[in-house]
Amino acid sequence: MGRWEPGARERLAEAALELFLERGYDATTVADIAARAGVTERTFFRQYSDKREVLFGDPAEYNAVFTDAVAGAPADASPLDAGAAALRAVGAWFAGRHPYARRRAAVVAANPALQEREQVKRLHLTEAIAAALLARGAAQPAAALTAELISVAFHQAFVRWVAADEESDLGDLAISVLGELRGLAR
Amino acid sequence: MGRWEPGARERLAEAALELFLERGYDATTVADIAARAGVTERTFFRQYSDKREVLFGDPAEYNAVFTDAVAGAPADASPLDAGAAALRAVGAWFAGRHPYARRRAAVVAANPALQEREQVKRLHLTEAIAAALLARGAAQPAAALTAELISVAFHQAFVRWVAADEESDLGDLAISVLGELRGLAR
């Protein structure tokens, strides 16, 4: 996809984010985004199905950061420990993306259509983690519930991470939230 | 709202559900739903903003089932125990709604637009529970994390409850899932 225009996908995402922050999501068109990125509208639609998708990257790639780590955890790791490995992996994946993540979070928080999309992304992530746990031999309902706990830990850590004064590593934060959840449940 | 047409709101929801099951969500129009319910389109739009909303009732009423129970829990109850009281309350609220809930779940599962709306409903519920816990003196992050645990317990219990062979009380199921989560976290 788009090999003949190196970086078009990333440039479109950055252009969209700039415009959403400058003018608002509703007032920005696909034509605006393509122009800011220096590509045609046709190139936009080769990369993304619509304006809403431009801030959501490739869900398969994103989920694979979690699920590859779950699959690669030691065979004797518990479901929760395999999930914790995924939190570490996604923390590393986000390491260079902090400024982008903060700006993106501000846009998503201000737009119901993007919040909806973000929630669906979270649901699909939780389902992908549960499937990865089942694939390594976890039973139900442990797989589904562990996936929910990992998803909660990640989501709550992410909320803290994009807050203005939070500079910790996202993976460390997520492991810490998982510890808080375990403390609460005791 | 709609006092001059008693039951219009419920009749519209039932008509929509029937039509979505018979013809599919995309092939059903607001005009179809209004006709099946024996009301005008104008009455539909006095009750619901659009076709997607007709299966979602009044979010404030729904969230209040949880938050009133949280607010009404004994002053010395822990956040998790106040949340458990909300699971009992919502179980009672759903007691007469099992057949409707099953048919509705089948429609939602088949339609991405409805799944999105369902996820947003879940997010708002989680936020409402967290706010109710804060209002009764819980600290952060315990309030946010407890709300997530309660929301997971409810969601996972609901998935089991609408499965064809599950006849337990929804509140009992949710308390049982909360126990499983606590067991996993140990």
HADDOCK unambig.tbl for C-alpha pairs under 7 A between the chains (distance, minus, plus):
assign (segid A and resid 116 and name CA) (segid B and resid 116 and name CA) 5.89 0.50 0.50
assign (segid A and resid 116 and name CA) (segid B and resid 120 and name CA) 5.75 0.50 0.50
assign (segid A and resid 119 and name CA) (segid B and resid 119 and name CA) 5.82 0.50 0.50
assign (segid A and resid 119 and name CA) (segid B and resid 120 and name CA) 6.40 0.50 0.50
assign (segid A and resid 120 and name CA) (segid B and resid 116 and name CA) 5.77 0.50 0.50
assign (segid A and resid 120 and name CA) (segid B and resid 119 and name CA) 6.40 0.50 0.50
assign (segid A and resid 145 and name CA) (segid B and resid 181 and name CA) 6.53 0.50 0.50
assign (segid A and resid 148 and name CA) (segid B and resid 152 and name CA) 6.73 0.50 0.50
assign (segid A and resid 152 and name CA) (segid B and resid 148 and name CA) 6.74 0.50 0.50
assign (segid A and resid 181 and name CA) (segid B and resid 145 and name CA) 6.52 0.50 0.50
assign (segid A and resid 182 and name CA) (segid B and resid 185 and name CA) 4.84 0.50 0.50
assign (segid A and resid 182 and name CA) (segid B and resid 186 and name CA) 6.48 0.50 0.50
assign (segid A and resid 185 and name CA) (segid B and resid 182 and name CA) 4.84 0.50 0.50
assign (segid A and resid 185 and name CA) (segid B and resid 185 and name CA) 6.42 0.50 0.50
assign (segid A and resid 186 and name CA) (segid B and resid 182 and name CA) 6.47 0.50 0.50
assign (segid A and resid 186 and name CA) (segid B and resid 186 and name CA) 6.44 0.50 0.50
